[in-house]
């Protein structure tokens, strides 16, 4: 069975202002294999219980994000929010505008083709410079700057040189980002953005 907006709205309530999903106690019996499945569901939730869990961080996705299981499949909550509001899953990626992958308010979500999504990413927590595209080159004892973008579906890398100071390497990288149309949020550390407020 394919997940539809109708099924999703029967199973969950989505608050677009808060960006969270809640299980519905009044889910139809047709959502369950039998009465035991329905009773098990009701025992495991309370009215208004938040649906889903945080998917742990990985190398590819260093920031945890919400996922929800429906119809024997796990879905990212931001994609479910899009289906809930607009009636279909997007073919493109969904970009979190403020870089917080746990902020699933509909106003914080936008369609994003891959090349745009790569221009609005947070900095990895294990970055040596805290700036994307700038790293310490231990062989040369200098800071190295580089960049990449997607052109006609293919990744293109740019070598932006080695520099004596971190400041110089960052300046070159930021100048390159500006010329390529990167988001002003690109490279911000999500954990820093939200602990400083």
PyMOL commands that place a pseudoatom at each C-alpha (Angstrom):
pseudoatom trace, name=CA, resn=UNK, resi=1, chain=A, elem=C, hetatm=0, pos=[0.000, 0.000, 0.000]
pseudoatom trace, name=CA, resn=UNK, resi=2, chain=A, elem=C, hetatm=0, pos=[1.295, 3.450, -0.916]
pseudoatom trace, name=CA, resn=UNK, resi=3, chain=A, elem=C, hetatm=0, pos=[1.236, 6.203, 1.673]
pseudoatom trace, name=CA, resn=UNK, resi=4, chain=A, elem=C, hetatm=0, pos=[-1.245, 8.933, 0.739]
pseudoatom trace, name=CA, resn=UNK, resi=5, chain=A, elem=C, hetatm=0, pos=[-2.167, 12.284, 2.261]
pseudoatom trace, name=CA, resn=UNK, resi=6, chain=A, elem=C, hetatm=0, pos=[-5.526, 10.812, 3.311]
pseudoatom trace, name=CA, resn=UNK, resi=7, chain=A, elem=C, hetatm=0, pos=[-3.915, 7.898, 5.156]
pseudoatom trace, name=CA, resn=UNK, resi=8, chain=A, elem=C, hetatm=0, pos=[-1.347, 10.215, 6.757]
pseudoatom trace, name=CA, resn=UNK, resi=9, chain=A, elem=C, hetatm=0, pos=[-4.060, 12.558, 8.051]
pseudoatom trace, name=CA, resn=UNK, resi=10, chain=A, elem=C, hetatm=0, pos=[-6.000, 9.600, 9.459]
pseudoatom trace, name=CA, resn=UNK, resi=11, chain=A, elem=C, hetatm=0, pos=[-2.912, 8.378, 11.322]
pseudoatom trace, name=CA, resn=UNK, resi=12, chain=A, elem=C, hetatm=0, pos=[-1.321, 11.630, 12.464]
pseudoatom trace, name=CA, resn=UNK, resi=13, chain=A, elem=C, hetatm=0, pos=[-2.000, 15.261, 13.225]
pseudoatom trace, name=CA, resn=UNK, resi=14, chain=A, elem=C, hetatm=0, pos=[0.618, 17.737, 12.000]
pseudoatom trace, name=CA, resn=UNK, resi=15, chain=A, elem=C, hetatm=0, pos=[1.041, 21.166, 13.580]
pseudoatom trace, name=CA, resn=UNK, resi=16, chain=A, elem=C, hetatm=0, pos=[2.597, 23.372, 10.863]
pseudoatom trace, name=CA, resn=UNK, resi=17, chain=A, elem=C, hetatm=0, pos=[3.462, 26.138, 13.363]
pseudoatom trace, name=CA, resn=UNK, resi=18, chain=A, elem=C, hetatm=0, pos=[5.370, 23.780, 15.680]
pseudoatom trace, name=CA, resn=UNK, resi=19, chain=A, elem=C, hetatm=0, pos=[6.546, 21.366, 12.982]
pseudoatom trace, name=CA, resn=UNK, resi=20, chain=A, elem=C, hetatm=0, pos=[5.625, 18.251, 14.957]
pseudoatom trace, name=CA, resn=UNK, resi=21, chain=A, elem=C, hetatm=0, pos=[3.441, 15.203, 14.376]
pseudoatom trace, name=CA, resn=UNK, resi=22, chain=A, elem=C, hetatm=0, pos=[1.139, 13.634, 16.981]
pseudoatom trace, name=CA, resn=UNK, resi=23, chain=A, elem=C, hetatm=0, pos=[-0.432, 10.176, 16.819]
pseudoatom trace, name=CA, resn=UNK, resi=24, chain=A, elem=C, hetatm=0, pos=[-4.212, 10.154, 16.518]
pseudoatom trace, name=CA, resn=UNK, resi=25, chain=A, elem=C, hetatm=0, pos=[-6.079, 7.931, 18.957]
pseudoatom trace, name=CA, resn=UNK, resi=26, chain=A, elem=C, hetatm=0, pos=[-9.007, 7.759, 16.561]
pseudoatom trace, name=CA, resn=UNK, resi=27, chain=A, elem=C, hetatm=0, pos=[-7.073, 6.049, 13.761]
pseudoatom trace, name=CA, resn=UNK, resi=28, chain=A, elem=C, hetatm=0, pos=[-9.435, 3.907, 11.667]
pseudoatom trace, name=CA, resn=UNK, resi=29, chain=A, elem=C, hetatm=0, pos=[-9.512, 0.169, 12.269]
pseudoatom trace, name=CA, resn=UNK, resi=30, chain=A, elem=C, hetatm=0, pos=[-8.529, -0.306, 8.619]
pseudoatom trace, name=CA, resn=UNK, resi=31, chain=A, elem=C, hetatm=0, pos=[-5.014, 0.887, 9.576]
pseudoatom trace, name=CA, resn=UNK, resi=32, chain=A, elem=C, hetatm=0, pos=[-4.483, -2.276, 11.599]
pseudoatom trace, name=CA, resn=UNK, resi=33, chain=A, elem=C, hetatm=0, pos=[-4.279, -5.953, 10.709]
pseudoatom trace, name=CA, resn=UNK, resi=34, chain=A, elem=C, hetatm=0, pos=[-6.661, -6.878, 13.527]
pseudoatom trace, name=CA, resn=UNK, resi=35, chain=A, elem=C, hetatm=0, pos=[-7.988, -5.741, 16.899]
pseudoatom trace, name=CA, resn=UNK, resi=36, chain=A, elem=C, hetatm=0, pos=[-4.775, -6.868, 18.606]
pseudoatom trace, name=CA, resn=UNK, resi=37, chain=A, elem=C, hetatm=0, pos=[-2.763, -4.473, 16.441]
pseudoatom trace, name=CA, resn=UNK, resi=38, chain=A, elem=C, hetatm=0, pos=[-5.107, -1.605, 17.272]
pseudoatom trace, name=CA, resn=UNK, resi=39, chain=A, elem=C, hetatm=0, pos=[-5.038, -2.383, 20.994]
pseudoatom trace, name=CA, resn=UNK, resi=40, chain=A, elem=C, hetatm=0, pos=[-1.246, -2.623, 20.936]
pseudoatom trace, name=CA, resn=UNK, resi=41, chain=A, elem=C, hetatm=0, pos=[-1.065, 0.778, 19.235]
pseudoatom trace, name=CA, resn=UNK, resi=42, chain=A, elem=C, hetatm=0, pos=[-3.422, 2.349, 21.802]
pseudoatom trace, name=CA, resn=UNK, resi=43, chain=A, elem=C, hetatm=0, pos=[-1.386, 0.922, 24.687]
pseudoatom trace, name=CA, resn=UNK, resi=44, chain=A, elem=C, hetatm=0, pos=[1.798, 2.365, 23.273]
pseudoatom trace, name=CA, resn=UNK, resi=45, chain=A, elem=C, hetatm=0, pos=[0.532, 5.886, 22.790]
pseudoatom trace, name=CA, resn=UNK, resi=46, chain=A, elem=C, hetatm=0, pos=[-1.315, 8.448, 24.785]
pseudoatom trace, name=CA, resn=UNK, resi=47, chain=A, elem=C, hetatm=0, pos=[-3.517, 11.099, 23.258]
pseudoatom trace, name=CA, resn=UNK, resi=48, chain=A, elem=C, hetatm=0, pos=[-1.209, 13.777, 21.905]
pseudoatom trace, name=CA, resn=UNK, resi=49, chain=A, elem=C, hetatm=0, pos=[1.981, 11.699, 22.075]
pseudoatom trace, name=CA, resn=UNK, resi=50, chain=A, elem=C, hetatm=0, pos=[4.582, 12.968, 19.668]
pseudoatom trace, name=CA, resn=UNK, resi=51, chain=A, elem=C, hetatm=0, pos=[5.140, 10.589, 16.770]
pseudoatom trace, name=CA, resn=UNK, resi=52, chain=A, elem=C, hetatm=0, pos=[8.530, 9.415, 15.601]
pseudoatom trace, name=CA, resn=UNK, resi=53, chain=A, elem=C, hetatm=0, pos=[12.069, 9.282, 16.868]
pseudoatom trace, name=CA, resn=UNK, resi=54, chain=A, elem=C, hetatm=0, pos=[15.362, 10.975, 16.145]
pseudoatom trace, name=CA, resn=UNK, resi=55, chain=A, elem=C, hetatm=0, pos=[17.501, 9.205, 13.565]
pseudoatom trace, name=CA, resn=UNK, resi=56, chain=A, elem=C, hetatm=0, pos=[21.051, 9.167, 14.949]
pseudoatom trace, name=CA, resn=UNK, resi=57, chain=A, elem=C, hetatm=0, pos=[23.787, 11.209, 13.319]
pseudoatom trace, name=CA, resn=UNK, resi=58, chain=A, elem=C, hetatm=0, pos=[25.937, 9.578, 10.633]
pseudoatom trace, name=CA, resn=UNK, resi=59, chain=A, elem=C, hetatm=0, pos=[28.964, 10.736, 8.638]
pseudoatom trace, name=CA, resn=UNK, resi=60, chain=A, elem=C, hetatm=0, pos=[26.707, 11.672, 5.715]
pseudoatom trace, name=CA, resn=UNK, resi=61, chain=A, elem=C, hetatm=0, pos=[24.073, 13.312, 7.945]
pseudoatom trace, name=CA, resn=UNK, resi=62, chain=A, elem=C, hetatm=0, pos=[25.902, 14.613, 11.029]
pseudoatom trace, name=CA, resn=UNK, resi=63, chain=A, elem=C, hetatm=0, pos=[22.763, 16.137, 12.554]
pseudoatom trace, name=CA, resn=UNK, resi=64, chain=A, elem=C, hetatm=0, pos=[19.907, 13.928, 13.857]
pseudoatom trace, name=CA, resn=UNK, resi=65, chain=A, elem=C, hetatm=0, pos=[16.466, 14.378, 12.272]
pseudoatom trace, name=CA, resn=UNK, resi=66, chain=A, elem=C, hetatm=0, pos=[12.942, 13.098, 12.980]
pseudoatom trace, name=CA, resn=UNK, resi=67, chain=A, elem=C, hetatm=0, pos=[11.650, 9.930, 11.306]
pseudoatom trace, name=CA, resn=UNK, resi=68, chain=A, elem=C, hetatm=0, pos=[8.226, 8.259, 11.573]
pseudoatom trace, name=CA, resn=UNK, resi=69, chain=A, elem=C, hetatm=0, pos=[7.251, 4.679, 10.800]
pseudoatom trace, name=CA, resn=UNK, resi=70, chain=A, elem=C, hetatm=0, pos=[4.090, 4.063, 8.755]
pseudoatom trace, name=CA, resn=UNK, resi=71, chain=A, elem=C, hetatm=0, pos=[3.010, 1.106, 6.618]
pseudoatom trace, name=CA, resn=UNK, resi=72, chain=A, elem=C, hetatm=0, pos=[6.165, -0.850, 7.508]
pseudoatom trace, name=CA, resn=UNK, resi=73, chain=A, elem=C, hetatm=0, pos=[8.435, 1.915, 6.249]
pseudoatom trace, name=CA, resn=UNK, resi=74, chain=A, elem=C, hetatm=0, pos=[10.350, 4.739, 7.933]
pseudoatom trace, name=CA, resn=UNK, resi=75, chain=A, elem=C, hetatm=0, pos=[9.886, 8.246, 6.495]
pseudoatom trace, name=CA, resn=UNK, resi=76, chain=A, elem=C, hetatm=0, pos=[11.751, 11.490, 7.258]
pseudoatom trace, name=CA, resn=UNK, resi=77, chain=A, elem=C, hetatm=0, pos=[9.282, 13.745, 9.090]
pseudoatom trace, name=CA, resn=UNK, resi=78, chain=A, elem=C, hetatm=0, pos=[10.069, 16.727, 6.816]
pseudoatom trace, name=CA, resn=UNK, resi=79, chain=A, elem=C, hetatm=0, pos=[8.911, 14.728, 3.775]
pseudoatom trace, name=CA, resn=UNK, resi=80, chain=A, elem=C, hetatm=0, pos=[5.738, 13.698, 5.636]
pseudoatom trace, name=CA, resn=UNK, resi=81, chain=A, elem=C, hetatm=0, pos=[5.090, 17.352, 6.481]
pseudoatom trace, name=CA, resn=UNK, resi=82, chain=A, elem=C, hetatm=0, pos=[5.257, 18.183, 2.777]
pseudoatom trace, name=CA, resn=UNK, resi=83, chain=A, elem=C, hetatm=0, pos=[2.845, 15.349, 1.923]
pseudoatom trace, name=CA, resn=UNK, resi=84, chain=A, elem=C, hetatm=0, pos=[0.484, 16.395, 4.740]
pseudoatom trace, name=CA, resn=UNK, resi=85, chain=A, elem=C, hetatm=0, pos=[0.288, 20.018, 3.582]
pseudoatom trace, name=CA, resn=UNK, resi=86, chain=A, elem=C, hetatm=0, pos=[0.637, 19.762, -0.214]
pseudoatom trace, name=CA, resn=UNK, resi=87, chain=A, elem=C, hetatm=0, pos=[-0.795, 16.309, -0.946]
pseudoatom trace, name=CA, resn=UNK, resi=88, chain=A, elem=C, hetatm=0, pos=[2.227, 14.679, -2.570]
pseudoatom trace, name=CA, resn=UNK, resi=89, chain=A, elem=C, hetatm=0, pos=[5.772, 13.644, -1.882]
pseudoatom trace, name=CA, resn=UNK, resi=90, chain=A, elem=C, hetatm=0, pos=[8.223, 16.005, -3.566]
pseudoatom trace, name=CA, resn=UNK, resi=91, chain=A, elem=C, hetatm=0, pos=[10.455, 14.597, -6.288]
pseudoatom trace, name=CA, resn=UNK, resi=92, chain=A, elem=C, hetatm=0, pos=[13.222, 16.951, -5.156]
pseudoatom trace, name=CA, resn=UNK, resi=93, chain=A, elem=C, hetatm=0, pos=[15.042, 17.057, -1.832]
pseudoatom trace, name=CA, resn=UNK, resi=94, chain=A, elem=C, hetatm=0, pos=[13.588, 19.113, 1.009]
pseudoatom trace, name=CA, resn=UNK, resi=95, chain=A, elem=C, hetatm=0, pos=[15.875, 21.834, 2.344]
pseudoatom trace, name=CA, resn=UNK, resi=96, chain=A, elem=C, hetatm=0, pos=[15.620, 23.113, 5.937]
pseudoatom trace, name=CA, resn=UNK, resi=97, chain=A, elem=C, hetatm=0, pos=[16.039, 26.849, 5.380]
pseudoatom trace, name=CA, resn=UNK, resi=98, chain=A, elem=C, hetatm=0, pos=[17.497, 27.584, 8.827]
pseudoatom trace, name=CA, resn=UNK, resi=99, chain=A, elem=C, hetatm=0, pos=[19.773, 24.487, 8.635]
pseudoatom trace, name=CA, resn=UNK, resi=100, chain=A, elem=C, hetatm=0, pos=[18.136, 22.829, 11.664]
pseudoatom trace, name=CA, resn=UNK, resi=101, chain=A, elem=C, hetatm=0, pos=[17.091, 19.351, 10.434]
pseudoatom trace, name=CA, resn=UNK, resi=102, chain=A, elem=C, hetatm=0, pos=[14.801, 18.941, 13.452]
pseudoatom trace, name=CA, resn=UNK, resi=103, chain=A, elem=C, hetatm=0, pos=[12.788, 22.093, 12.638]
pseudoatom trace, name=CA, resn=UNK, resi=104, chain=A, elem=C, hetatm=0, pos=[9.972, 20.736, 10.480]
pseudoatom trace, name=CA, resn=UNK, resi=105, chain=A, elem=C, hetatm=0, pos=[7.730, 23.784, 10.460]
pseudoatom trace, name=CA, resn=UNK, resi=106, chain=A, elem=C, hetatm=0, pos=[6.292, 24.062, 6.961]
pseudoatom trace, name=CA, resn=UNK, resi=107, chain=A, elem=C, hetatm=0, pos=[7.604, 27.642, 6.738]
pseudoatom trace, name=CA, resn=UNK, resi=108, chain=A, elem=C, hetatm=0, pos=[11.139, 26.260, 7.232]
pseudoatom trace, name=CA, resn=UNK, resi=109, chain=A, elem=C, hetatm=0, pos=[10.873, 23.709, 4.405]
pseudoatom trace, name=CA, resn=UNK, resi=110, chain=A, elem=C, hetatm=0, pos=[11.429, 24.295, 0.711]
pseudoatom trace, name=CA, resn=UNK, resi=111, chain=A, elem=C, hetatm=0, pos=[11.940, 22.226, -2.391]
pseudoatom trace, name=CA, resn=UNK, resi=112, chain=A, elem=C, hetatm=0, pos=[15.569, 22.023, -3.255]
pseudoatom trace, name=CA, resn=UNK, resi=113, chain=A, elem=C, hetatm=0, pos=[17.398, 20.509, -6.148]
pseudoatom trace, name=CA, resn=UNK, resi=114, chain=A, elem=C, hetatm=0, pos=[20.681, 18.906, -5.111]
pseudoatom trace, name=CA, resn=UNK, resi=115, chain=A, elem=C, hetatm=0, pos=[22.902, 21.791, -6.183]
pseudoatom trace, name=CA, resn=UNK, resi=116, chain=A, elem=C, hetatm=0, pos=[20.904, 24.290, -4.092]
pseudoatom trace, name=CA, resn=UNK, resi=117, chain=A, elem=C, hetatm=0, pos=[20.807, 21.977, -1.080]
pseudoatom trace, name=CA, resn=UNK, resi=118, chain=A, elem=C, hetatm=0, pos=[24.625, 21.754, -1.160]
pseudoatom trace, name=CA, resn=UNK, resi=119, chain=A, elem=C, hetatm=0, pos=[24.773, 25.554, -0.976]
pseudoatom trace, name=CA, resn=UNK, resi=120, chain=A, elem=C, hetatm=0, pos=[22.809, 25.618, 2.288]
pseudoatom trace, name=CA, resn=UNK, resi=121, chain=A, elem=C, hetatm=0, pos=[24.503, 23.116, 4.607]
pseudoatom trace, name=CA, resn=UNK, resi=122, chain=A, elem=C, hetatm=0, pos=[25.704, 23.309, 8.152]
pseudoatom trace, name=CA, resn=UNK, resi=123, chain=A, elem=C, hetatm=0, pos=[29.348, 22.809, 8.986]
pseudoatom trace, name=CA, resn=UNK, resi=124, chain=A, elem=C, hetatm=0, pos=[30.405, 19.357, 10.142]
pseudoatom trace, name=CA, resn=UNK, resi=125, chain=A, elem=C, hetatm=0, pos=[31.141, 19.221, 13.868]
pseudoatom trace, name=CA, resn=UNK, resi=126, chain=A, elem=C, hetatm=0, pos=[34.524, 17.582, 13.277]
pseudoatom trace, name=CA, resn=UNK, resi=127, chain=A, elem=C, hetatm=0, pos=[35.740, 20.261, 10.844]
pseudoatom trace, name=CA, resn=UNK, resi=128, chain=A, elem=C, hetatm=0, pos=[39.284, 21.420, 11.650]
pseudoatom trace, name=CA, resn=UNK, resi=129, chain=A, elem=C, hetatm=0, pos=[38.474, 25.008, 10.632]
pseudoatom trace, name=CA, resn=UNK, resi=130, chain=A, elem=C, hetatm=0, pos=[34.711, 25.234, 11.356]
pseudoatom trace, name=CA, resn=UNK, resi=131, chain=A, elem=C, hetatm=0, pos=[34.349, 26.430, 7.752]
pseudoatom trace, name=CA, resn=UNK, resi=132, chain=A, elem=C, hetatm=0, pos=[33.233, 24.120, 4.913]
pseudoatom trace, name=CA, resn=UNK, resi=133, chain=A, elem=C, hetatm=0, pos=[35.907, 23.753, 2.258]
pseudoatom trace, name=CA, resn=UNK, resi=134, chain=A, elem=C, hetatm=0, pos=[38.746, 24.900, 4.503]
pseudoatom trace, name=CA, resn=UNK, resi=135, chain=A, elem=C, hetatm=0, pos=[41.006, 22.342, 6.154]
pseudoatom trace, name=CA, resn=UNK, resi=136, chain=A, elem=C, hetatm=0, pos=[44.510, 21.997, 7.591]
pseudoatom trace, name=CA, resn=UNK, resi=137, chain=A, elem=C, hetatm=0, pos=[46.996, 20.452, 5.176]
pseudoatom trace, name=CA, resn=UNK, resi=138, chain=A, elem=C, hetatm=0, pos=[49.462, 18.752, 7.529]
pseudoatom trace, name=CA, resn=UNK, resi=139, chain=A, elem=C, hetatm=0, pos=[51.937, 17.935, 4.742]
pseudoatom trace, name=CA, resn=UNK, resi=140, chain=A, elem=C, hetatm=0, pos=[52.318, 21.598, 3.778]
pseudoatom trace, name=CA, resn=UNK, resi=141, chain=A, elem=C, hetatm=0, pos=[51.569, 23.063, 7.232]
pseudoatom trace, name=CA, resn=UNK, resi=142, chain=A, elem=C, hetatm=0, pos=[49.104, 25.452, 5.649]
pseudoatom trace, name=CA, resn=UNK, resi=143, chain=A, elem=C, hetatm=0, pos=[45.362, 25.974, 5.385]
pseudoatom trace, name=CA, resn=UNK, resi=144, chain=A, elem=C, hetatm=0, pos=[43.839, 24.635, 2.183]
pseudoatom trace, name=CA, resn=UNK, resi=145, chain=A, elem=C, hetatm=0, pos=[40.682, 25.977, 0.567]
pseudoatom trace, name=CA, resn=UNK, resi=146, chain=A, elem=C, hetatm=0, pos=[38.531, 24.195, -1.982]
pseudoatom trace, name=CA, resn=UNK, resi=147, chain=A, elem=C, hetatm=0, pos=[34.982, 24.110, -3.244]
pseudoatom trace, name=CA, resn=UNK, resi=148, chain=A, elem=C, hetatm=0, pos=[32.596, 21.979, -5.208]
pseudoatom trace, name=CA, resn=UNK, resi=149, chain=A, elem=C, hetatm=0, pos=[29.334, 22.450, -7.043]
pseudoatom trace, name=CA, resn=UNK, resi=150, chain=A, elem=C, hetatm=0, pos=[26.997, 20.403, -9.198]
pseudoatom trace, name=CA, resn=UNK, resi=151, chain=A, elem=C, hetatm=0, pos=[27.067, 21.310, -12.889]
pseudoatom trace, name=CA, resn=UNK, resi=152, chain=A, elem=C, hetatm=0, pos=[24.706, 19.458, -15.239]
pseudoatom trace, name=CA, resn=UNK, resi=153, chain=A, elem=C, hetatm=0, pos=[24.313, 16.679, -12.686]
pseudoatom trace, name=CA, resn=UNK, resi=154, chain=A, elem=C, hetatm=0, pos=[28.054, 16.201, -12.112]
pseudoatom trace, name=CA, resn=UNK, resi=155, chain=A, elem=C, hetatm=0, pos=[30.144, 17.340, -9.166]
pseudoatom trace, name=CA, resn=UNK, resi=156, chain=A, elem=C, hetatm=0, pos=[32.911, 19.764, -10.084]
pseudoatom trace, name=CA, resn=UNK, resi=157, chain=A, elem=C, hetatm=0, pos=[35.759, 20.454, -7.637]
pseudoatom trace, name=CA, resn=UNK, resi=158, chain=A, elem=C, hetatm=0, pos=[37.692, 23.717, -7.378]
pseudoatom trace, name=CA, resn=UNK, resi=159, chain=A, elem=C, hetatm=0, pos=[41.137, 24.011, -5.818]
pseudoatom trace, name=CA, resn=UNK, resi=160, chain=A, elem=C, hetatm=0, pos=[41.368, 27.418, -4.141]
pseudoatom trace, name=CA, resn=UNK, resi=161, chain=A, elem=C, hetatm=0, pos=[44.989, 27.206, -2.994]
pseudoatom trace, name=CA, resn=UNK, resi=162, chain=A, elem=C, hetatm=0, pos=[46.908, 26.871, 0.258]
pseudoatom trace, name=CA, resn=UNK, resi=163, chain=A, elem=C, hetatm=0, pos=[47.285, 29.777, 2.645]
pseudoatom trace, name=CA, resn=UNK, resi=164, chain=A, elem=C, hetatm=0, pos=[49.502, 30.651, 5.600]
pseudoatom trace, name=CA, resn=UNK, resi=165, chain=A, elem=C, hetatm=0, pos=[46.627, 31.791, 7.800]
pseudoatom trace, name=CA, resn=UNK, resi=166, chain=A, elem=C, hetatm=0, pos=[43.155, 30.470, 8.462]
pseudoatom trace, name=CA, resn=UNK, resi=167, chain=A, elem=C, hetatm=0, pos=[41.825, 33.984, 7.859]
pseudoatom trace, name=CA, resn=UNK, resi=168, chain=A, elem=C, hetatm=0, pos=[43.208, 34.059, 4.314]
pseudoatom trace, name=CA, resn=UNK, resi=169, chain=A, elem=C, hetatm=0, pos=[41.863, 30.593, 3.483]
pseudoatom trace, name=CA, resn=UNK, resi=170, chain=A, elem=C, hetatm=0, pos=[38.421, 31.474, 4.830]
pseudoatom trace, name=CA, resn=UNK, resi=171, chain=A, elem=C, hetatm=0, pos=[38.389, 34.780, 2.912]
pseudoatom trace, name=CA, resn=UNK, resi=172, chain=A, elem=C, hetatm=0, pos=[39.149, 32.971, -0.363]
pseudoatom trace, name=CA, resn=UNK, resi=173, chain=A, elem=C, hetatm=0, pos=[36.494, 30.321, 0.331]
pseudoatom trace, name=CA, resn=UNK, resi=174, chain=A, elem=C, hetatm=0, pos=[33.840, 32.908, 1.308]
pseudoatom trace, name=CA, resn=UNK, resi=175, chain=A, elem=C, hetatm=0, pos=[34.597, 34.957, -1.805]
pseudoatom trace, name=CA, resn=UNK, resi=176, chain=A, elem=C, hetatm=0, pos=[34.167, 31.809, -3.911]
pseudoatom trace, name=CA, resn=UNK, resi=177, chain=A, elem=C, hetatm=0, pos=[30.848, 30.991, -2.156]
pseudoatom trace, name=CA, resn=UNK, resi=178, chain=A, elem=C, hetatm=0, pos=[29.593, 34.503, -2.897]
pseudoatom trace, name=CA, resn=UNK, resi=179, chain=A, elem=C, hetatm=0, pos=[30.438, 34.116, -6.582]
pseudoatom trace, name=CA, resn=UNK, resi=180, chain=A, elem=C, hetatm=0, pos=[28.557, 30.771, -6.692]
pseudoatom trace, name=CA, resn=UNK, resi=181, chain=A, elem=C, hetatm=0, pos=[25.355, 31.971, -4.996]
pseudoatom trace, name=CA, resn=UNK, resi=182, chain=A, elem=C, hetatm=0, pos=[25.660, 30.124, -1.691]
pseudoatom trace, name=CA, resn=UNK, resi=183, chain=A, elem=C, hetatm=0, pos=[23.137, 30.747, 1.105]
pseudoatom trace, name=CA, resn=UNK, resi=184, chain=A, elem=C, hetatm=0, pos=[24.168, 33.125, 3.881]
pseudoatom trace, name=CA, resn=UNK, resi=185, chain=A, elem=C, hetatm=0, pos=[23.518, 30.229, 6.315]
pseudoatom trace, name=CA, resn=UNK, resi=186, chain=A, elem=C, hetatm=0, pos=[25.959, 27.923, 4.537]
pseudoatom trace, name=CA, resn=UNK, resi=187, chain=A, elem=C, hetatm=0, pos=[28.632, 26.673, 6.876]
pseudoatom trace, name=CA, resn=UNK, resi=188, chain=A, elem=C, hetatm=0, pos=[27.028, 27.737, 10.125]
pseudoatom trace, name=CA, resn=UNK, resi=189, chain=A, elem=C, hetatm=0, pos=[27.207, 25.178, 12.884]
pseudoatom trace, name=CA, resn=UNK, resi=190, chain=A, elem=C, hetatm=0, pos=[23.645, 24.169, 13.816]
pseudoatom trace, name=CA, resn=UNK, resi=191, chain=A, elem=C, hetatm=0, pos=[24.618, 23.428, 17.419]
pseudoatom trace, name=CA, resn=UNK, resi=192, chain=A, elem=C, hetatm=0, pos=[26.141, 26.923, 17.724]
pseudoatom trace, name=CA, resn=UNK, resi=193, chain=A, elem=C, hetatm=0, pos=[23.188, 28.705, 16.043]
pseudoatom trace, name=CA, resn=UNK, resi=194, chain=A, elem=C, hetatm=0, pos=[20.648, 27.299, 18.479]
pseudoatom trace, name=CA, resn=UNK, resi=195, chain=A, elem=C, hetatm=0, pos=[22.677, 27.475, 21.691]
pseudoatom trace, name=CA, resn=UNK, resi=196, chain=A, elem=C, hetatm=0, pos=[23.465, 31.155, 21.181]
pseudoatom trace, name=CA, resn=UNK, resi=197, chain=A, elem=C, hetatm=0, pos=[19.819, 32.270, 20.947]
for i in range(1, 197): cmd.bond("trace and resi %d" % i, "trace and resi %d" % (i + 1))
show_as sticks, trace
zoom trace
